[in-house]
Amino acid sequence: MADTNDKNGASPVADRRGFLKALTGASAVAATAVVAAEPAEAQSTGRESRDERVKARYQANSAEVQNFYRTNRY
């Protein structure tokens, strides 16, 4: 039977497992960094005044809304 150990005495399976463990740990750190980052919506509200945040944004008679309703009639 062929020797499955490399020069250091570790098997290729153990090397793969070590690599996958390191990859999993790096993924967890990256996910934590993404979750901890402030969302874009929270950043944009800091630039708007209070009046701009509470104003009505939907305008039923705007060209875009009328075009949407015209093209999506059933």
C-alpha positions in Angstrom: 0.0 0.0 0.0 1.3 3.5 -0.8 2.4 5.8 1.9 -0.3 8.5 2.3 1.8 10.6 4.7 3.8 13.5 3.4 7.2 14.7 4.6 5.9 16.1 7.8 3.8 13.0 8.7 0.4 14.6 8.1 -2.0 13.0 5.7 -3.5 14.8 2.8 -6.9 14.5 4.4 -5.7 16.3 7.5 -4.2 19.0 5.3 -7.6 19.5 3.6 -9.4 19.6 6.9 -7.0 22.2 8.2 -7.6 24.3 5.1 -11.3 24.0 5.4 -11.3 25.0 9.1 -9.2 28.0 8.2 -11.6 28.9 5.4 -14.6 28.6 7.7 -13.0 30.8 10.3 -12.1 33.4 7.7 -15.7 33.3 6.4 -17.1 33.9 9.9 -14.8 36.9 10.4 -15.9 38.4 7.1 -19.6 37.8 7.8 -19.1 39.5 11.2 -17.5 42.5 9.5 -20.4 42.8 7.0 -23.0 42.6 9.7 -21.2 45.1 11.9 -21.0 47.6 9.0 -23.5 50.4 9.0 -26.2 49.9 6.3 -26.4 52.3 3.4 -29.9 53.4 4.4 -28.7 54.5 7.8 -25.8 56.5 6.3 -28.1 58.3 3.8 -30.6 59.4 6.5 -27.9 61.4 8.2 -27.7 63.8 5.3 -31.5 64.4 5.0 -33.2 66.9 7.2 -36.2 65.9 9.3 -38.6 67.5 6.9 -37.1 65.6 4.0 -37.4 62.3 5.8 -41.1 62.8 6.6 -42.3 64.3 3.3 -44.5 62.3 0.9 -42.5 60.7 -1.8 -45.2 58.9 -3.8 -46.8 61.0 -6.5 -49.6 59.2 -8.2 -49.8 61.6 -11.1 -46.1 61.5 -12.0 -45.1 60.3 -15.4 -43.2 57.3 -14.0 -46.1 56.1 -12.0 -48.6 56.5 -14.8 -46.2 54.7 -17.2 -46.0 51.8 -14.7 -49.7 51.5 -14.4 -50.2 51.7 -18.2 -47.6 49.0 -18.9 -48.8 46.6 -16.1 -52.5 46.5 -16.7 -54.0 43.1 -16.8 
